[in-house]
Amino acid sequence: MTSVIDAHHHLWNPAVRAYPWMVDELAKPFTLEDLRQVTASAGVDRTLLVQTVSDLAETREFLATAAASQGLIAGVVGWVEPTGDVAGQIAELRDGPGGDLLVGVRHQVEDEADPDWFARPGVVDGARSAAGAGLVTDLLVRFDQLPSATRLVDAVPDGRFVLDHGAKPPMGTEDYGVWETGVREVARRPQVVGKLSGLFTLDHQELLPVAVAHLIDVFGPDRLVFGTDWPVSTLAQEYADVVARTRELLSGFSTSERDAVLAGNAVSTYQLQPL
């Protein structure tokens, strides 16, 4: 079996810090050892560890954890204050333990009420600084924030962007068409990659194949990456089941296309070191 990279998962410990978004079912530690066990059983070779809170301290911890993971965690998508001194924050993180494993940054924009959050003063400058530092900007957005995200991408033409969780298609609702149009528009920008992650916990799972088909249509197999969104994904399925179901959704791809989505595109998008 070819290499598999889980390009989206988390670790946390509610005894150490608060997670405002966390539901009770997830309120327990998920550790590096837990990750090692589930990835081994599912045939996943490497992962990307993604931020969960707006806290530089968490990013420092994640980088140190990645450095101690013996190659399992190939990179970290961390958090920096998006309207602050982004270049300075990145430089500080890179000077610390595991700093060379910082591959991207993310802010949880989906939790911001403003659908035009990316127009806030300083956000574009921050994204330009991230691009200048060679980092990906992960876009965690709602469907109504897609137009604003698209304008950000246009304002940073030399940046690299990843649309987390396919912008969470609102399947079975009257907003689905808005999502469909918004995703199609942002995907017209070649510097945007779609992430097939966080989809199995959404409502109306019977409609998921249609939404995934749309993501496949607008991004194509050369601009999609795979992620489990573990341990959030445990609300719906076990880790190995998420990997298996994703493979099923990609059954129409050729072997080379499937390999690209499951590993190769993550390497090129996040500029990971080859195995």
Steps between C-alpha positions, in 0.01 A plus 500: 500500500629847410578779745214678678527843665226619733519872429262606776480383859523645850632422846370652823473477876204674667684482833762740361289757314141586409355424157193725458364297207537157661199275562489275806561182300846629401601640839785260574869492407606382156875450500789426268492138615129480414583639156778249452263213575216604270724591207689173523178299493368695199816494290567874526870588476516869588272779618454874529408635843257794481428773757187486715504833688623855449809461715866528402587278796309213342694544175830490690387180672387345171835574336687340789267200486557465127876512552471218755267286286779313318373612162132416547394867510652643183382856555292738710233745388514739792337822612636853495311819578378571144493878532820528705865479407461177307856497368639551850280229652605254229866581556459443875329165445768388257771582754349259753499119526357346184481837330604353167179294504272805477334462158188713529282730706129506571241711679157356585312745281187284509456613861507868401151645454603732217458339154755753369756435774790485254443870420603601853802733512824309508367161386626533143838627619523204737420254223765663282752460780409132536543453126831683511617259769410207277200388705159376391193681632228251592152648454251376760183674383124471479327501164396865542864599553617351169469825301713682757754217496513518121580871516782425744645244258483756219681753720786254565572350156832348606348325801397138544160428654316188614122493544446299819216249509382613156340798680261253668225456239159576657344189352124470504446873558400795282858630531650210307485687170680797657776266619518333159545834323747633756719190485498504122612864498786464750617185319551705184811634671784255431676582828208350698491131595193328641523279807280190524474505877242549772220378275372190679374693802272723289123461486321321214771244434286343228580809288874494561596322174340783302689768695829312465435458128470878477830549682663249268353675198617851591843414644593186311727224632808722477364758749344289775659376822370253755457551873307316771423788738574254780404501783195710407427223251446255788157659548401305189750221433823339606822623341548200271140530379558863395802394296306213343195715418719763339656234281150397396411857405809505278419169331444670165860622491790324338768356728730796436222750566402328824864493611522873434198580717606266779862618517670667204295820499563554871875474440494758221245735658660516845853445363563201723824309500473186286512164675 
